[in-house]
Amino acid sequence: MTEEGKISGRQQRRLEKEQAADVKKTKWVQIRMFPIWLRILLIIVLFAGAAALGLMVGYGVLGDGSPKDALKWETYQHILDIKNGK
């Protein structure tokens, strides 16, 4: 007979329960390559870069202006003046 045949169902369940308890005792620590704060900062920087690139494409390519003018404050001051009726 094989070893498995000698073990009763009750003993098998007890062994499985002990193995499951051993697995629960083992705690895995995940080491992150980039900390969470760095990930958040990277996402903010990428978002700002994408917004700036979108402004430049919209103002320079789709509109008739220079792409660098889309990042100047004077452009938005002019838009606000038109909006406010000045």
N, C-alpha and C positions, 0 to 999 in steps of 0.2 A: 504494500500500500504506500501511497505517496504521503507526504507530510500534510497536505491539505485535507486528505481523507481522515486523518486522525483527529483533526480539530473539529469540535462540535460547533454548532451554530452560535451557541451562547458565548463560547470562547472567541469565535471569530468576531462577533459584535463587540466584545470587550476590547479586543486588539484594535479594531477600527476606531473605537472611541478614544483609546489611548493615543493612537497616532494623530487623530484630529486634535486632541488636547495639546500634543507636542507642536503641531503646526500653529495653533493659536498662541502659544507661548513665544514663538519666534517673532520678533518685531523687526520689520525691514525699515531702514532709514533711507529715504530717497535723497540723494545729493544732487541738487540742481546745478547745472552748468552756469546758468544766469539767474541771479536772484530775482524775486518777484518785482522789487522796486525798479530794477534795471529793465525788465520786460515792459513795465508800465511806461517808463520814461521813453523807451524805444518806440512804443506804439504812439505816444504823443508826438514825438519828433517825426515819425513817418506820416502821421496824419497832417501835421503842419506842412510838411514838404509836399504832400499830395495836394493840399489846398492851394499852396503857393503856385505849384505847377499848373493846376487847373485855372487859376486866375490868369496866369501868364498866357496860357493857350487861348482862353476865352477872350482876353483883351487884345492880344497880339495877332493871333491867327484868325479867329472868327471876326474880331473887330478890326478897326483900321489903325490901331495905336501900336506903339512900340511895346514889346513884351515886358521890358524892364519898368515901364511906366505903371504897370499894374501893381507894383510893390511900393510905389511912392505914396506918401500921405497926401500930397497935393491933389492927386487924382480923386481920392475919396472926399477930400474937403470940397472940391469942385462939385461932385455929385450931391453932397449934402447941401451945398449952397443952392443948387438947382431945385432940390426937393423942398427946401424951406422958402423958396421964392426970392432969394437975394440976387 
